[in-house]
Amino acid sequence: MHFLLPLLLLLPVLPVQAQRVDSAFSWDRATIYEIVTDRFANGNSDNNSAYGRGLDGRGVPYDVDSTGHFLGGDWDGIIAWIDDGWFEQLGVDVLLVSAPWEQVHGWMSADGGTVQRYGYDGRWPLDFTAPELAFGTKNDFRRFVDRAHAAGLRVALDVAITAPGPLTLHDRAELGMTQSLPDYWRTWRPSGPGSDWSGLAPNTPIATSPPDSAARGTSPWWGSDWIHLEDTGFRVDAPVVNELPAFLVQKWGPEKTERERAALDAFFERTGYPRTAAYHVVKWITDWVAFSGVDGFRVYVPQALRGAWDPVVQALGTEATRHNPDFVLIDSVHRSVEPEDLLYAGPVHLLYGVETARTTPDMNWATYDDDLLAAWRLLGQFRARHAAVGSGDRIELGQDPLTVGYTLADGNVTDAAVVVHGAEPGTRFRVNVSRIWPDDTALRDVVSGSISIVSFGQIAFVPSADAEGMMLIEEVE
């Protein structure tokens, strides 16, 4: 069933600024809105060409590829929509955003060579200690987190922890690895039948470059003490790492390098963690929690690596909690694809643009479906007002049409609601709510705006024809 409501029907019923009760928040019933930061909203065009992305080796622009290129989204863009009330109107509790640390600067060919793929999604890390300037400065990120918190939103990061980004031609040039670059890389474009971006060789992830520098500790890239040469993943158990990668030392300069070494020494002395590559990453990533106060991570670990990486992920949570006692690690949760999915128990997950019928990589601000958006807002705000929907007890009150009651008594949070699915539109319908509310309680059907008083355990409403027989019943305050 696809639940669409005319926007004009909703406006008299639902205020633009919905009431949010912070004491009712719980991660086990949260509404999580995932944003690929680069694809959401461009709030500062000055950072659109950070690190020379989108340009070839001469500084000449490539044709923009909306699939694989950075498209301009940033922290300022998200802040603007927080201030607009977009997330509040959807009943969102948590913003899940791309990792804020610096990504590799160049691109790799993808999708069979048809796409230039940059690290726009925050999963190709270069330097965990520095901000990704395409999204904004480090202070811009903290300002975003502060603004989200002020609006009653939590912030979680999408974290890819097991491997660095690939060593691209662009990054090789910046790091001075010119002996491994083909002379033509600065100007090359696909041309002729069968030519595509995979033709710019070497164009595959390489752990150490040039090849004769693969001995431990001598690579200008991460080196074999840090990553497995066969799959470029960070090492978990061994060997002990006593030297920082040469490219980071060069990038940071003497002053920052000494600060980082001292901070790492103190971290490993305090924690007792093995001084391997993976636990360096734990320290660097959790520093962002200390800096910004973010509330959670969703940690991506490929299935095949989970056994080896479980202790590292546990350490990540432990260290993050030192900086924010309410910090959580988020598991995968139900992905909502239709507005009715917001009635599911437990946390729910909206991917940006599901509420606007997005069909492109970037958010479709100019072309969204008003009726669909109105339906998401209606059910999102209903869920936000009723903790019982996400984590309460469910009571079947009737089968034809399906009528479900929700009740919750959890500490200071007491709540109740009823949802009816598939009632006959335009026909007066009675609901027995005696197991939920006592007589003389005033109830409202949010969809139609009608009010009914419980009498002899029952209420009566006429379901709206525009809602396909759905009724959302709550107590009138």
Secondary structure, DSSP 8 states (H G I E B T S, - for coil): ------HHHHTTTS-SS----GGG--GGG-EEEEE-HHHH--S-GGGTTGGGTTB-TTS-B----TTTS-----HHHHHHHHHHTHHHHTT--EEEEE--EEE-SS-EEETTTTEEE--TTS-SEEEEEEE-TTT--HHHHHHHHHHHHHTT-EEEEEEE-S------HHHHHHTT-GGGS-GGGGT----STT--GGGSSS-S--SSSSGGG-STT--SSS-TTTB-TTT--B-SS-----S--HHHHHHHHHHHHHHHHHHHHHHHHHH----SHHHHHHHHHHHHHHHH---EEEEE--GGGHHHHHHHHHHHHHHHHHH-TT-EE----EE--SGGGGGSSS-EEEETTTTTT--SSS--TTS--HHHHHHHHHHHHHHHH-HHHHHSEEEEEEETTEEEEEEEEETTEEEEEEEEES--TTS-EEEE-TTT--TT-EEEETTT--EEE-BTTEEEE---GGGTT-EEEEE--
